[in-house]
Amino acid sequence: MTLSDLQQKLKDRIRSAASEVFGVEIDQLNADTPPKPELGDLAFPVSFELAKLVKQKTGEKQNPRAIAELLKVRIEDVDEVARVEIAGAGYINVFFDRAKLLSAVARPEPTPPLAEDRPKKMVEHTSINPNKAAHIGHVRNAVLGDTFVRILQAAGDRVEVQNYIDNTGVQVADVVVGFMELEKKDLHQIRELDASLTKEYTFDYYCWDLYTKVGLFYRDGNPSGDINPIKAKLRTDVLHSIEAGDNSVAELADYVATRNVACILDTMERLGIRYDLLARESDILHLHFWERAFTLMKETGVIRYETEGRHAGCWVMPFESHTGTDEHESDKIIVRSNGTVTYTGKDIAYQLWKLGKLGLDFHYNVFRTYPDGQLLWVTTTDADAEAKAGGGNPSGRPHFGGGVTVYNVIDSRQSYPQDIVARGVAAVVPEIGDDASVHFSYEMVALSPAACDELGIELTDEDRARPYIEMSGRKGLGVRADDLVDALLDRARGEVRKRNGDLSEDAIGEIARRLAVGALRYYMLRFTKNRVVAFDVEDSLAFEGETGPYLQYAAVRSRNIFHKLEEREGFPRSRADEVLERARFDIMDPADAIEHWKIVREIARLPEIVRQAVDTLELSTLARFAFSVSQMYSTFYHRHSILNETDPARRDLRIALNELYLRFMETCFSLMGIPLPERM
C-alpha cells in the first residue's frame, strides 16, 4: 500500500462515518502533513467543517472536538495506523505504523502487466523542422516529452511516442532554395557533399549554416531587411513542388529532410531519447488524410467558406475566441485562398488519425534499429516497403494511432493554434470528449550571457546587460544541441580527471558522459514549465546546489556505503532485504527515531508526487522532490554514521534507510532519464 492509498483509505472511512453518524456528505476532504512528526504523520481538520454542515442541516450547534472523538474510533483500527490523537479544538492527528510503512516502501506492489487492449496514450514530442541541426530549445521539448513518457510507462500506461516530421514546410523549402540557388547543387552533388562531411561537421551542421545564408539571401544581405518578393517566389515555387511530390525538387527535399532527421535522432540518442514512430507530413498529404479531414469538417459545419472581407476565398474555423484581434486570425484559416492547406488544417487531420477517428491509415517502414534492437518506424506511402519491413510477417508491426488521449508537447507560443486544433477535432467528433487533445505547453530556452561566452557566441554590451539571450535561427544566433552536449562533456571530463586520476580515459569519458547528460536533463526539468530557462553551463554542472551532478553524487555516495560493507564485511547490497526485514524504530529514543522516520515518510510520498506531476503536467515537481529528499538524506548521512555505528540494531536501521534512499534515487533517475555514474 502506498502513502496515497493509505490517505484514501482513511478519507473513505471518514466520509462513511460522516454519512452514517451525522447524515451529511463531505465533498472536499483535506489532509495536512503536520509541521513536526511529533504531532503525527497526517492531520484532518474535517471536524470543523462537519460541525458547520451538521448545524446547517439540523440547526443544532456541534462541538468539533466531540465530532473528532467519534471519527477517531472509525479510523484508529486501520492496520497501517499506530494510533490517533485529538489535538486542540478538534484536529485529528494520525500516527502511522512505522514498521508497516517501512515494509510497504521496501516492497512496493509490482506494476501490473501491460494489457494490449489497455487504452493507449499518445505523446508527440521533439517534432523538429528537419532543415538543420537540433538546438538547445529543442532539447527542452524532447526532455520534457521523454520524461513524461517514462512516468506514464512506469505507471503502467500503454504509451506510443511520436515525432512529427514536417518535411513539406517552409523551413525545408528554404534549405532546398539554398542548395539550388546559392550553391547550384543537384541531388547527386548533395549526396557527394554529404559523403565528404566529417563526424565533427555533419549534414545537419552544414544545413544550419546554409539556412542562415538563405535568410540573408531573401533579405538581400540585410538581416533586418524585408524579404525580396522576387526571391520569396523561389520559396513558394519550391513549396508547391514539395507538396505536389513526384518531381526532382521533391526528391531533393526528401533527401535533405531525411538526412537531417537521421542526424537529429543521433543527437537525441545521446540524451537517451527515443521514439516509436516518425509521422511525416508528406504522407499526410499524399495519402489524402487532409482531403478526408476536409470532408468531415465541411459535413459537420466546423468550417465555412468566406466570400467577402480579408479572408475572402478562404475556408475558416469561425471560433469566437480572440475575435477582433489580428494576432491569431491566421490560425483560424484552414485553407488559404490559393488552395494550400495551413499548418492548422494538417494538424487537425493528423490529430484525427492519432485518435483513430479519420478512417484512413499510413503505410509503415522501419527507419532505424536502435542498438538494443528496438525498432523505430516511419510512415510511408509505399505499401510494398511495409511488407518488406515486416508488416506482412506473422508477428506484424505495432498498431499505430487510435489513442484515447493525445499529448502534444509544443511551446507556449503555439497555445492558440493548439486550442484551435483541439476544438476543431472535438467539433468533428464530439464523442471523444474535451480532454482527448492535451497541449503540454512550456516556455522557451535561452542562454545566460556567461553561457554565451562559454559557447563562443559574441555579444554586444546591450546583450550582456540582459538576463538571458534569446535564440534566432534566421540570424544564426543559437546553440546546436550537440555543441552544448560537447561543451558539457569537456567540462565534466576535466572535473572527473581531477577527482579520479587512476582511471583510464575511456572510463573517464563514460563517467563524464553520464554527468553531462544528467546535468542537461535535470536543468531542463528543474524549472517550472511556464518559466523561461536561461541555460548556464557552469551552473548545470555544479556538484553543489540544485543540479543533476549533485543528485548523482549523492546516489553514488550512498551506493559506496554498500561497496565498503562488502569490502570490509562481505555484506553485498544484494542482501539489503535481510536488513529491511529486521530494521526497527522502537530500539531508539523518540528524538532519534523521529529523525530516522522522516526519511521513510518522505520517500513514501514518491508515488503521490509522480501522480501530481502527471495530473498537472508539471515535471519540475518530481525533479525538485528528488532534490529535497536528497538534501534531507545528506543531512541525515552527515549526522548519523552507518559504517562506524557499533549498535547492531541502529546500524541495521541506517543500512535499511540507505537502501531505501538508493532505491528512491534509482527510481527518480529512471523517470527523469538521468544515468547514474559508477564513480564521481
N, C-alpha and C positions, 0 to 999 in steps of 0.2 A: 504493500500500500504506500503510495506517495503522500507527501505532505498535503498536496491539493486534495487527494482522495479523502484524507482524514478530515480536513476542513469541511469538505462537502458532507461527509457522514455526520459531523456534529451539527451542521446547519440543518440537515434534513431532520435530525432529532428535535431541534429547537422549533422548527416550523410545525412539525407534527404535534408537539406539546402545545404550542400556541393555539392550534386549531382545536385540539381535543379538550384542553383545560379552560381556555378563555373564549373559544369560538371566534377567533379572528385569524385572518390570513396575513402573513408577512411577505410583502413583495421584495423589498430590498433588505438583505440581512448582511451587515458588515462585520468583518472580523479584523481586529487590530493586533499587531505584534507589540507587546509591552516594551517600554524603553529599556527595562532591565530584566534579564532572565529570572531574577529572584521573584519577580511579580507574575511569572507564568510564561508560557510559550504562545498563548493565544488568548485574546480578551474579546468578549462580546458585550457591547453596550446596549444590547437589544431590550433589556428590561425597561429602559426609559421610554423607548418607542412603544412597547407593548402597553405600558401604563396609559399612554395617550390614546391608543387605539381602543382599549377596553373602556376608558371613560367616554369616548365618543359613541361607543355602541350602547353602553348601559347607563351612562350618566354618573356612575359611581367612581369616586377617586380611588386610585390604586397605589400601593406602596411599591416602588421599583425593587427595593431590596427583598420584599416578600415574594415578588414575582421571580426574582433571581433564584431564590431558595427553591422554588418549585421547579424551575428549569434545571437547576443543578442536579436534581435527582434523576432527570431524564438522560443526562449525558455522562455522569460520572462512572457508569458501568460499561462504557465503551472500552474494549480491550486495550486499545493503544493509549488510554488516558490513565495516568497515575493517580491524580486527584483533581478536584475542582474546589476553588475558593471563591467566596463572595467578598468583594472589596468595596470600600466606600459606600456610596448610596445605592449600589446595585450592579456593579461591574462583575461579570462572570469571568474569572481567570482560570484557564485550563492549563494544567501541567501534564506534559506528555510522559509516557513510559519510555525512559531513555534507552533502556536495553532493547525494547521492541523497535523503536525508531532506528537505532543503530543497525539492527539486523535488517530492517527494510531497506535502508540506504545501501547496505553492503550487498544485498541480494535483490536488486530490482526485478520486477516482473519482466520476463522477456517480451520483446515486441512480437505480436502475433505474425505468422507467415503472411506474406503479401498475396492476397487473392486476386486472380486475374480479372475477376468481374467487379473488383472494387472500383468505385467511381474515380476517374483519373483527374488529377490536377495538372495543368499545363503551365509551364513557366517559360516565357520568352525573354531572353536577356542577351546582352552584348550588342547584337544587331548593328554592327559597324558597317558604314558605307564601304564597299570593297574597292576603294580607289587608291588607298595608300596605307601606310603602317598605322597600327593602333596607337592612340596617345593616352596620356595619363587620365583624361576624363573617362575614356572607355573602360579603364581599369576599375573605377569605382562601380560602374554599372555591372561589370562582369563579376566583381567580388560580391556585391550585394545579391545579385541573382544566384550565383553559385552557392553562397551561404544559405540563402532561403531554401534552395533545393535540398541541400544537405539536412536542414532542420525538418523539412516536410518528410523526407525519406526516413529520417531517424524516428519520426512519429508513426511510421508505418503507412504513410500515404503512397499511393501509386502516382509517380510523377514523370512527366515527359518534358524534356528540356529542348527547347527550340532556339535556333539562332537565325533570325530573318536576314536574308541576303538581298539587299536592294541593288541588284545587278543591272537594272534598267534606268537608274536615276540620273540626275543631273551631275552628281559628283563623278560617276564613272564616265559619263559623256565628256566631261571636262578633260579627264586624263587621256581619253581617246583623241580629243582635239589636239592635245599636247603632242602625242605621238605622231599624228597625221600631219598637223600644220607646222608645229615648231621643229620637230625632229625629222619629218619626212620619212617615217618608218612604216613599212607594211608589217603584216603579221609575221612573215618569215624573219624579217630583221629584228623584230621584237623578241622572237624566240631565241635568236642568236645572242642578242643582248642579255637576255635572262640567263642563258647558259654561261655567260662570261662573268657574271657577278660573283662576288665573294660572300662568305658567311658573315663578314662584318658589314657588307653593304649589299643587302638583299633586294629583291624586286620591289618589295613594299617601300623600302627606303628610297629607291630610285623614283618611284611614283610620288612619294611625299614631296621630293624636290621639284618634280615636274609639275605637280598640282599648283605649287606656289608660282612657278613660272607662267602657267596658264592664267592664273589670276591677274598677273601683271600684263600679260598679253591682251586680255579682254579690255583692260583699262589703259591701253597704250603706254604702259610703263609707269603709270602713276597709281600707287597702292590705294590712294583715297579718291581716285577719279571715278567718273561714271563709266559704265560698260559701253564700249563702242557698238552701236546697233548692227553694223555690218558683221563684226566678229561674233556678236551674240547669235546671229543667224547660223553660224557654223555649229554652235552648240545645239540649236533647235533641229537642224538637219540631222545631226548625229543621233539625237534623242529619238527622232522619228524612225531612223534606220534600225536602232537598237530595239525599239518596241515592235517594229514590224517583223524582225527576225529573218533568218534565211537569206542573208546577204553578207558581203565581205566585211562591212563595218560592224555588224552584229557579231560576227565570228571573232573579229579582233577584240571587241569589247568583252566577249565571253572569256577569252584567254586572259585579259587583264584582270577582270574581276575574280576569276577562278584562282589565278596565281596569288592575288592579294589575300583571298580567303585562306589559302594554304599557309601563307606567312603569318596571318593573324592567329590561326589555330595553333601554330608553333609557339607564338607569344603566350597565348592563354594556357597552353600545356605547361609552360614554365611555372605558372602560378597554380597548377593543379585544377584547372577549369576545363570541363568537357561538356559535350552536347550529345543529344540523341539524334537530332535532325537539323539539317540546314534546309530551310524553305526558301526557294529562290523566287523572286518577284517575276522573272521572265516566264516561269512555268505557270504562275497565276494568270498571266495574260494569255499565253499560248494554249493553255488547257481550258480557256473560256470560263474561268472562275468569275471574272468580272462580269461577263455577259449574263451569267446565271444570277449573280447578286443584283445586277441592274434590273433584271426582270422581276425578281422578288420585291425589290424596293418600289418599283412602279406599281406592281399589283397591290401592294399593301398601302400605297399612298404615302410612303415615307418621304419621297422626294417629289418635287414638282418642277415643271419647265417654266422658266421665266421668259416672258415675251417683251418686257419693257424694263427700263431702268438700267443701272450699270451692270447688272448680271443678265441682261437680255441674251438669250441663246444658250444659257447655262441650265443644267439640272442642279437644283439646290435642295438642301435639307432645311426646312423652314422652322428650326427651333427658335424660340423667342429669347433665350438667354443671350446676353451681351448685345441685344438689338440696339442699334443706334451708335455702335462703336465700329471703328474701322479695323481695329486690331485683329479681330477674329472672323471677319466677314468671309475671307477667302477660305477658311476652314469649313464653312458650310457648303461650299461649292463641291459637288461630286463629279460633274462632268463639265469641262470648260466649253466655251462657245466654239472652240476649234475642234471639239470632239475628243480631246485627250482626257484621260481619267486622272483625277488628282490622287495624291497620297491617301487622303481620307477615304476615297472610294475604294482603292485597292486594299486598304486596311480593313474595311468593312467586309469585303469578300473573304479575305484571309481569316478574319475573326469568325465569320460564319462557318468556315471549314473547320477551324480549330474546335468549335463547339459541336461539330457533327451535324450542322443544320443547312449545309449547302447542297447536298445531293450529288456532289462530284468528288473525285479524289485525284491525287497525283499518281504518277509512277515514281519508282524509287530506285536508287542505285547506291552502292557503297562508295563513300567519298574517301575514307581512310580507315585503317585499322590501327587503333592505339596500341602502344607497346604491350599491354596486358591482354590483348585480344578483343577488347571492346570495339564494336563497330560504330562508326559514325556514318549515318545515311544522309543522302541529299535528294531533293526532289528532281524529277526529270520529266520530259515529255516522251521519252523513249521507252515504250513497253518492253522491247527486246532487251534493253540494258537491265531492266529489273529482273527478268527471268534469268539472265546470265549471272546476276549478283546474288541470287539465292531466293528471289521471290517465288520461284516455282518449285523449290525443294520441299520435302515433307514438313520440315520444321518451320519453313516460311520466315518472313521478316516480321518485325514488330508491327502491330497495327497502330498507325499514327493518326492523330486527331481524335475527335469525339470526346473531348474533355467536358467536365461539368463546370469547372471553374478555370478561367484563364487569367494568369497574372502577367501583365506586360510591364517589364522593368524599363522605364523610359524617364528621362529627366523632366523636371517640373515645367520646363518651357513648353512641353507638349501636353500640358494638362487639359487645355481646351480641346485640341483635336482628339485626344483620347476620350474625352467626355462625349464628343460628337459620335465617335465610333461606337462607344458603349450604348448610347441612346439609340443610334441607328439600328444596331443589331437587335436590341431589345424591342424596338418597334416592329421589326420584321418578324421576329419570333418571340412574342410576349411570354410564351410558356417557359423560357429559360430563366426568367426572373431577373431582377435588377442587379443581383450580386454575381452574375456569371462572368462579367468582364471587370477586372480589377486593375487599376493603374497603380503600380508600385512606383511612386514618384520620389525623386531625390534631387538635391541641388548639385551644381557643377563642382568641378575640382579646378583649383587654381594653384599657383606656386607662391611660396613666400619669396621675398627678394633674396634671402640667403640661399634658397634652393636654386634660384636662377643663376646665382654666382657659381654654385657647385656644379651646375649642369652646363655652364658655358654660355648662358644667354645674356647678351648685352642689354643693359637697362639705362634709361635716361635718369636724370636726377628726379624728374617728376615721378617716374615709375617707382623709384626707391622710397619715395615718401608714402606709397600706398601700402595698405596691409597685405594685399595679395595682387598677383599679376594674372589677368585672365588670358586664356589661350585663344589664338586665332589661326586656323589652318590656312585661310586665304592669305594672311600676312606672313605665313611661315613662322609664327610665334607659337611654339608648342614644344612639348617633350614627348618623344616617342616612348612607348611603354618599355620596349626593350632597352633603350638607353637608360631609363630610370632603374630598371632591374639591374643592369650592369653597374651603374653607379653605386647602388646599394651593395651589390656583391663585392665590389672593390673595397669599399669601406669595411664591410663585415670581414672580408678575408684578412685585412690588416689587423683588425681587432683580435680575431681568432689566433692569428700567428703570434701576436704578442703574448697571449694567455696560454698558448699550447705549442711551445717551441719544439716539443718532441714529436709532433705529428707529421705525417707525410703531407706533401702538397695536395694530393688527392683527398685525403681526409679533411684537411683544412678547407678545401674547396666545397666539399659536401656540407660541412657544418655551416660555412658561410652562405651557401645556397638556402639552407633552411632558415637561417636568420633573416636573410634578405626577403624571402617570401613571407615569413611571419611578420616582419616589420611592415611590409607594404599592405598585406591583407588586414592586419589589425588597425593600421592607421585609417584605412578606408571604412572600417566598421565602427570605430570608437566614437565618431561624431554622429549626432542625430541627423537623419536623412534630409531634414529641411534646412541644414546649415551648410554654407559653402565651405569646402575643405581647402585650406591653404597648405598644400603639402610641403613639408620641410624634411629634407634628407637626414640631417643630423638628429633632429628630434625623434624621427621614426625609429632610428637605430639605437637610441639611448638604452642603456641597461638599467637605468633608474627612471621611475615615473610610469605613466600610463602608456606602455608600449608593448609590442609583441615580444621583443627580446627580454623585457623584464619578466613576462609571463613564462617564456621558455626557460629562462634561468631559474625561476622559482620551481618549475617542474623538474628540471634536471637535478637541482639540489635535493629535491625530495626523493627522486629516484636513486641518487647516490647513497642515501641512507641504507637502502637495501643492498647496494653493492658492497658497502662497508660491513653490513651484517653478515653477508655471505663470506667475505674475505676473513673476517675475524672469528665467526662462529659457525660457519657453514649453514647459515639460515637464509635461503634464497627468497626472493619475492613470491615465487610460486607457492610458498607455504603461508602466505599472508592470511588466507582464510582461516587457518588454525587460530591465529591471534584474534581475528574478528569474532570468532566463535566464543572465546573466553574473556574478551575485554569487558570490564565492568566500571561503572561510575561510582558505585557505592563504597568503593575502597578509599575514596578521597574525602578530604574535608570539604564542606559545602562550597567554599570560595573557589578552590581548585577545580572541583567537579563542574561548576558552572562555566569556568573558562574553557574547559575541555568540551563541555556540552555545546557551547556556542558554535564551535566548528561544525559539529554534526548537524545542528539545526539549520545552519546557513547552507551547507552543502545540500541538505534535503530539499531546499527551495528550487533547485535547478529545473525540474520539470515545469514548475509554475512559471519560472522566468522564461523558459523556452516557449511555453504556450502564450505568454504575454507578448513575446517578440513576434510570433506569428499573427496573433489577433490584431496587433497594432501596426504590423509591417515596420516595426522599429527594431532593427537588429543591433543597434548600439546598446539596447537593454541587456543583451547577452554578453557583449564584449565588456561592458562596464561591470557586470556582475562577476565575471571571471576575474577581473582586476580587483574588485573589492574583497572577494574571498581570498585571493592570493595575498593581499595586504594583511588581512586578518590572520591567515595562517603563518605568514612571515613573522609577524609579531609574536605569535604563539611559539614558533620554532626557536626564536632567539631567547625566549624566556624559559623554555622547558626543554632540557636536553633529552634526547632519546638514547643515544649511544652510551652516555655516561650515567644514566639513571640506574641506581642499584636496586630499587624496589621492583621485584618482578611484575607485580600487578600494575603499578604505574607505567612501567616500561611497556607492557603489553598494550595498555590503552593508547599510549602515544604512538606505538608502531601501527596500531589499528587506525588511528586518525591520519597518520602519514599515508597509509594505503588508500583511505577514503579520499584524501585530498588529491593524490596522484591519479586515481580513477576519475575524479571530477575534472581535473585538468585535461586528461586524455580525451574525455568526452567533449569538453568545450573546444579543444583543438580540432577534433574531428568535425564538429559542427561548423567551425569557422574556417576550416581548410588550412590550418596552420600546422606545419610539420614540427615534430619535436626532435631537436638535435641529440646526438649521443653525448656530446660534451659541449661546454661553452668556453 
